[in-house]
Amino acid sequence: MILHPLDKSNPLVLASSSPRRKELLAQLGIPFEPVESGIEETALGGLSPAELACQVAVRKAESVRHRYPQRWILGADTIVVLKNRIFGKPSDTRDCREMLLSLSGRNHSVITAFCLIDPSGISVHIEAVTTKVKVKRMSEDEIEAYIRTGEAFGKAGGYAIQAIGSFMIERIMGSYTNVVGLPVCEVINAMITCGALRGFPL
């Protein structure tokens, strides 16, 4: 099977509804079509955080494969990890408050895994990228004010590094875009290596 690279007539299928991932791909100028995967981001026992993120990313990509045959598909999953405890998206205000209190003044890891499926339906690249993040020590008033902005919901770990939540980030070690939701450097490298892109920039 001839694997045609991505272009406007053959856009990438992004198996994600994440606005952050859409924004990153749009900024890169990569033609894509976002599709809701509908996969529950549930934790499975016996897996490391990186393995869990990879498994969810694969499940997201594979869940839309039958609907988009002969297309390049990208699935991704982001989790926050503090001492082997996985923080997903906060379920409510109480959950969000507990997450932010736990992260306050401490270092944590943000892991984004991604899976690239080629037009023949094969998962040709699966990778997990880790970034270390240090959160400043926050007062309860700061945490409550941030929760009231509504920004924390729908974000792994209960914060958005690219928006208001940047006020709490003292430093990072590793990929910034990985924390946003997609490790751009690694994704582009994988796409070039697998043939989804002939080169970059487009």
SULGIKA-V260520 format. One record per backbone hydrogen bond with DSSP energy under -1.0 kcal/mol. CO is the residue of the C=O (numbers start at 1). NH is the residue of the N-H. If there is no record, write none. Layout:
# SULGIKA-V260520
[[CO/NH] [CO/NH]]
This chain:
# SULGIKA-V260520
[[7/10] [10/7] [12/33] [13/74] [14/16] [14/35] [18/22] [19/23] [20/24] [21/25] [22/26] [23/27] [24/28] [25/30] [31/12] [33/14] [40/42] [48/52] [49/53] [50/54] [51/55] [52/56] [53/57] [54/58] [55/59] [56/60] [57/61] [58/62] [59/63] [61/64] [64/68] [72/13] [73/117] [74/15] [75/115] [77/113] [79/111] [80/87] [81/109] [82/85] [85/82] [87/80] [88/157] [92/96] [93/97] [94/98] [95/99] [96/100] [97/101] [98/102] [99/103] [100/104] [103/106] [106/135] [108/133] [109/81] [110/131] [111/79] [112/129] [113/77] [114/127] [115/75] [116/124] [116/125] [117/73] [118/121] [122/118] [122/124] [125/116] [127/114] [129/112] [131/110] [132/173] [133/108] [134/170] [134/171] [136/105] [139/143] [140/144] [141/145] [142/146] [143/147] [144/148] [147/150] [152/155] [155/158] [160/163] [163/166] [164/167] [165/168] [166/169] [168/136] [171/134] [173/132] [176/180] [177/181] [177/182] [182/184] [183/187] [184/188] [185/189] [186/190] [187/191] [188/192] [189/193] [190/194] [191/196] [191/197] [196/6]]
